[in-house]
Amino acid sequence: MAKIIAGVASSHVPAIGAAIDNGQTEEPYWKRVFAGFEKSKQWMAETKPDVVIGIYNDHASAFSVELIPTFALGTAAEFPPADEGWGPRPVPVVKGHPKLASHIATSAILDGFDLTIVNKMEVDHGLTVPLNLVFGSPSEWPCPVIPLAVNVVQYPPPTGKRCFDLGRAIRKAVASYPEDLRVVMFGTGGMSHQISGPRAGLINSKFDKAFLDGLTKNPKALAAMPHIEYMREAGAEGIELVMWHVMRGALDDKVKELYRFYTVPASNTAVGHIILQNGVTSAARKPAKKSSKKVAKPATKKKAKAKARKAA
């Protein structure tokens, strides 16, 4: 049976992709950003997932104001990189997993999630930048990727709770898939940033770090945060963080935080990153308690005689 083994979340700043594509990763401004993902690349190389499910938002590449699906699941065999105004990024074509994607669509829709099924779609930096950050720049991506686009551009976006519940539905779907696959969930976007208006350039590190804490320790309460709180504390584009809830909802209630990285700024965005591992049980975290009952030892002949004399 297929199983979700871990969740990864990271920002998907487009300028990070430009730095990779233009060979600027070792420049002083960018070096600290990319250094923060070295451990993640090592972990991913050792983990070798069979499939990635990537939650991201489209930036007017596959969709426009003419068509705005709340949740769009890519079921195609491949997804080419989109031309975002300066030509497609020089990254590999994303190869999908049509069978698992179709299974997820069937299961989630029958569970009450009206997913848009997309059989042809180009993917932009929202998906490809996080892939670069954890896989590097290979000639082809090392495993299939199922893209799940979430609307966080046009009001109203889905709530954090709805995203978390969709993650639960995806977890159920993956667990019922008959093939033995190890799946990693990606949540992308954020963290705090605003790219226009009077608060352009806003970054709230205190909010971001508290969000990372809640994602690990108290995800259900975190998912209940209303839209206005994201806007107030994390800026207009901070609403992208609801996509991290899809990833978290697909994991177990209890997870192990393997790695965390946070830095500011990259372009005008706070860069956050976290890796959460599934399969952490209460028994694994707490050693079994030893019995407090004392087992009586058999009395020796000498002790028995002494006891008899005392009784007399």
C-alpha positions as CSV (number, residue, x, y, z in Angstrom):
1,M,0.0,0.0,0.0
2,A,1.1,3.6,-0.6
3,K,1.9,5.8,2.3
4,I,2.9,9.4,3.0
5,I,6.2,9.3,4.8
6,A,6.9,13.0,5.2
7,G,5.9,16.6,4.5
8,V,8.1,19.4,3.3
9,A,7.2,23.1,3.2
10,S,9.1,26.0,1.7
11,S,8.7,29.4,0.2
12,H,8.7,29.6,-3.6
13,V,10.1,33.0,-4.2
14,P,10.5,33.5,-8.0
15,A,13.8,35.4,-7.6
16,I,15.3,32.2,-6.0
17,G,14.6,30.5,-9.3
18,A,16.2,33.4,-11.2
19,A,19.3,33.2,-9.0
20,I,19.6,29.4,-9.7
21,D,19.1,29.9,-13.5
22,N,21.6,32.8,-13.7
23,G,24.3,31.1,-11.6
24,Q,24.1,33.6,-8.7
25,T,23.6,31.1,-5.8
26,E,27.1,31.8,-4.4
27,E,26.7,35.6,-4.4
28,P,26.7,37.1,-0.8
29,Y,23.0,38.0,-1.0
30,W,21.9,34.5,-2.0
31,K,24.4,32.3,-0.4
32,R,22.7,32.1,3.0
33,V,19.4,31.2,1.4
34,F,20.8,28.3,-0.5
35,A,23.0,27.1,2.3
36,G,19.9,26.6,4.4
37,F,18.7,23.9,2.0
38,E,21.9,21.9,1.8
39,K,20.7,19.5,4.6
40,S,17.3,19.2,2.9
41,K,19.0,18.1,-0.4
42,Q,21.0,15.5,1.5
43,W,17.8,14.3,3.3
44,M,15.9,14.1,0.0
45,A,18.8,12.2,-1.7
46,E,18.7,9.6,1.1
47,T,14.9,9.4,1.4
48,K,14.3,8.8,-2.4
49,P,10.5,9.2,-2.5
50,D,8.6,7.4,-5.2
51,V,6.2,10.3,-5.7
52,V,5.9,14.0,-4.6
53,I,2.5,15.7,-4.3
54,G,3.3,19.4,-4.7
55,I,0.8,22.0,-3.4
56,Y,1.4,25.4,-4.9
57,N,-0.4,28.3,-6.5
58,D,-0.5,29.2,-10.1
59,H,0.7,32.7,-11.0
60,A,-1.5,33.4,-14.1
61,S,0.4,30.7,-16.1
62,A,-2.1,27.9,-16.4
63,F,-5.1,29.9,-15.2
64,S,-6.3,33.5,-15.4
65,V,-9.2,35.6,-14.2
66,E,-11.3,33.8,-16.8
67,L,-11.0,30.5,-14.9
68,I,-10.1,30.2,-11.2
69,P,-10.4,26.8,-9.7
70,T,-10.1,26.6,-5.9
71,F,-8.3,23.2,-6.1
72,A,-6.9,21.9,-9.4
73,L,-5.3,18.5,-9.5
74,G,-2.9,17.7,-12.3
75,T,-3.6,14.2,-13.7
76,A,-1.5,14.4,-16.8
77,A,1.6,12.4,-17.7
78,E,3.8,15.5,-17.8
79,F,3.7,19.2,-17.1
80,P,6.1,21.5,-19.0
81,P,7.5,24.6,-17.4
82,A,5.5,27.8,-18.1
83,D,6.6,30.9,-19.9
84,E,6.2,33.5,-17.1
85,G,7.2,36.5,-19.3
86,W,10.9,35.8,-19.9
87,G,10.7,32.3,-21.4
88,P,10.2,29.0,-19.6
89,R,12.7,28.3,-16.8
90,P,15.5,25.9,-17.9
91,V,14.3,23.1,-15.6
92,P,13.1,19.6,-16.5
93,V,9.6,18.8,-17.5
94,V,7.6,17.6,-14.5
95,K,6.6,14.0,-15.0
96,G,3.3,13.2,-13.4
97,H,1.8,10.0,-11.9
98,P,-1.6,9.8,-13.7
99,K,-2.7,6.6,-11.9
100,L,-2.2,7.9,-8.4
101,A,-3.5,11.3,-9.3
102,S,-6.7,9.8,-10.8
103,H,-7.1,7.7,-7.7
104,I,-6.7,10.7,-5.4
105,A,-9.3,12.7,-7.5
106,T,-11.8,9.8,-7.3
107,S,-11.4,9.3,-3.6
108,A,-11.4,13.0,-2.7
109,I,-14.3,13.9,-4.9
110,L,-16.4,11.1,-3.4
111,D,-15.4,12.4,0.0
112,G,-16.9,15.8,-0.9
113,F,-14.0,17.8,-2.3
114,D,-15.0,19.2,-5.7
115,L,-11.5,19.1,-7.3
116,T,-10.9,20.4,-10.8
117,I,-9.3,17.6,-12.8
118,V,-6.6,19.0,-15.1
119,N,-5.3,16.9,-18.0
120,K,-3.1,19.6,-19.5
121,M,-1.3,22.2,-17.6
122,E,2.0,24.2,-17.5
123,V,3.6,24.7,-14.1
124,D,5.4,27.8,-13.0
125,H,7.9,28.8,-10.3
126,G,5.4,28.1,-7.6
127,L,6.2,24.4,-8.1
128,T,9.6,24.3,-9.8
129,V,11.5,26.5,-7.3
130,P,10.8,24.2,-4.3
131,L,11.8,21.3,-6.4
132,N,15.1,23.0,-7.2
133,L,15.6,23.8,-3.5
134,V,15.4,20.1,-2.3
135,F,16.4,18.2,-5.5
136,G,19.0,20.6,-6.9
137,S,19.3,21.1,-10.6
138,P,19.2,17.6,-12.1
139,S,18.8,16.8,-15.8
140,E,15.4,15.3,-14.9
141,W,13.4,15.3,-11.6
142,P,14.2,12.1,-9.7
143,C,10.6,11.1,-9.2
144,P,7.1,11.8,-10.5
145,V,5.3,14.9,-9.2
146,I,1.6,15.4,-8.9
147,P,0.8,19.1,-8.9
148,L,-2.1,20.5,-6.9
149,A,-2.8,24.1,-7.5
150,V,-4.7,26.1,-4.9
151,N,-6.2,29.5,-5.5
152,V,-4.7,32.1,-3.2
153,V,-4.7,34.9,-5.7
154,Q,-8.3,35.8,-6.3
155,Y,-10.7,36.4,-3.4
156,P,-12.0,34.2,-1.8
157,P,-9.2,31.7,-1.2
158,P,-10.0,28.5,0.7
159,T,-9.7,28.6,4.5
160,G,-6.8,27.0,6.3
161,K,-9.2,24.4,7.8
162,R,-10.6,23.5,4.3
163,C,-7.0,23.0,3.1
164,F,-6.2,20.9,6.2
165,D,-9.2,18.8,5.6
166,L,-8.2,18.3,2.0
167,G,-4.9,17.1,3.2
168,R,-6.8,14.5,5.4
169,A,-8.7,13.4,2.3
170,I,-5.5,13.0,0.3
171,R,-4.0,11.0,3.1
172,K,-7.0,8.6,3.0
173,A,-6.7,8.4,-0.8
174,V,-3.0,7.6,-0.8
175,A,-3.4,5.0,2.0
176,S,-6.0,3.1,-0.2
177,Y,-3.8,3.1,-3.3
178,P,-2.7,-0.6,-3.9
179,E,0.8,0.1,-5.2
180,D,3.7,0.2,-2.7
181,L,4.7,3.9,-3.0
182,R,6.5,6.2,-0.6
183,V,5.0,9.7,-1.0
184,V,6.3,13.1,0.2
185,M,3.9,16.1,0.4
186,F,5.1,19.5,-0.5
187,G,3.4,22.7,0.8
188,T,4.8,25.9,-0.8
189,G,4.4,29.6,-0.7
190,G,4.9,32.4,1.8
191,M,6.1,33.2,4.3
192,S,5.1,36.7,5.4
193,H,5.4,39.2,2.5
194,Q,3.4,41.9,0.7
195,I,4.4,43.0,-2.8
196,S,2.2,46.1,-3.2
197,G,0.4,48.8,-1.4
198,P,1.4,51.0,1.6
199,R,2.7,47.9,3.5
200,A,4.9,46.6,0.6
201,G,8.0,44.9,1.9
202,L,6.3,43.9,5.2
203,I,7.9,40.9,6.9
204,N,6.8,39.6,10.3
205,S,9.4,37.1,11.6
206,K,7.6,36.7,15.0
207,F,4.5,35.5,13.2
208,D,6.4,33.3,10.8
209,K,8.3,31.5,13.6
210,A,5.1,31.0,15.6
211,F,3.5,29.6,12.4
212,L,6.3,27.0,12.1
213,D,5.9,26.1,15.8
214,G,2.2,25.6,15.4
215,L,2.6,23.6,12.2
216,T,4.6,21.0,14.1
217,K,2.9,21.0,17.5
218,N,-0.7,22.3,17.1
219,P,-1.7,22.1,13.5
220,K,-5.5,21.9,14.0
221,A,-5.6,25.1,16.0
222,L,-3.3,26.8,13.5
223,A,-5.5,25.8,10.6
224,A,-8.5,27.5,12.3
225,M,-6.8,30.9,11.8
226,P,-9.1,33.3,9.8
227,H,-8.1,35.0,6.6
228,I,-7.9,38.4,8.2
229,E,-5.2,37.2,10.6
230,Y,-3.0,36.3,7.7
231,M,-3.6,39.6,6.0
232,R,-3.0,41.6,9.3
233,E,0.1,39.7,10.5
234,A,1.8,38.3,7.3
235,G,0.8,40.7,4.6
236,A,-1.5,40.3,1.6
237,E,0.6,37.5,0.1
238,G,1.0,35.8,3.4
239,I,-2.3,34.0,2.6
240,E,-0.2,31.6,0.6
241,L,0.5,29.8,3.9
242,V,-2.9,28.1,3.8
243,M,-1.3,25.8,1.3
244,W,1.0,24.5,4.0
245,H,-2.1,23.2,5.8
246,V,-2.8,20.8,2.9
247,M,0.6,19.2,3.5
248,R,0.2,19.1,7.3
249,G,-3.3,17.7,7.1
250,A,-2.0,14.8,5.1
251,L,0.4,13.8,7.9
252,D,-0.2,12.2,11.2
253,D,-1.3,14.2,14.2
254,K,2.1,13.6,15.8
255,V,5.2,14.2,13.7
256,K,8.9,14.6,14.2
257,E,10.4,17.9,13.1
258,L,13.6,16.9,11.2
259,Y,14.8,20.3,10.1
260,R,13.8,23.9,10.1
261,F,15.3,26.9,8.3
262,Y,14.3,30.6,8.3
263,T,15.9,33.7,6.8
264,V,15.0,37.2,5.7
265,P,14.7,38.5,3.2
266,A,14.9,36.9,-0.3
267,S,13.7,39.5,-2.7
268,N,11.0,41.0,-0.4
269,T,9.9,37.7,1.2
270,A,10.6,35.8,4.4
271,V,12.0,32.4,3.4
272,G,10.7,29.5,5.6
273,H,11.3,25.8,5.3
274,I,10.5,22.8,7.4
275,I,10.6,19.0,7.1
276,L,8.2,16.8,9.1
277,Q,8.4,13.1,9.4
278,N,5.5,10.7,9.7
279,G,5.5,7.5,11.7
280,V,6.0,8.9,15.2
281,T,4.0,7.0,17.7
282,S,3.4,7.5,21.4
283,A,5.2,4.2,22.1
284,A,8.2,5.3,20.0
285,R,8.4,8.6,21.9
286,K,8.0,7.3,25.5
287,P,9.7,4.3,26.9
288,A,7.3,1.7,28.5
289,K,6.9,2.2,32.3
290,K,8.4,-0.5,34.5
291,S,6.0,-2.3,36.8
292,S,6.0,-0.9,40.3
293,K,5.0,-4.2,41.8
294,K,7.8,-6.0,43.7
295,V,8.1,-9.7,43.1
296,A,8.5,-11.6,46.4
297,K,11.7,-13.6,46.7
298,P,11.7,-17.1,48.1
299,A,12.7,-17.1,51.8
300,T,15.9,-18.9,52.7
301,K,15.9,-21.6,55.5
302,K,17.9,-19.3,57.8
303,K,15.4,-16.4,57.4
304,A,12.5,-18.8,57.9
305,K,13.9,-20.1,61.3
306,A,14.5,-16.5,62.5
307,K,10.9,-15.6,61.6
308,A,9.6,-18.6,63.5
309,R,11.6,-17.7,66.6
310,K,10.3,-14.1,66.5
311,A,6.7,-15.3,66.2
312,A,7.1,-17.6,69.2
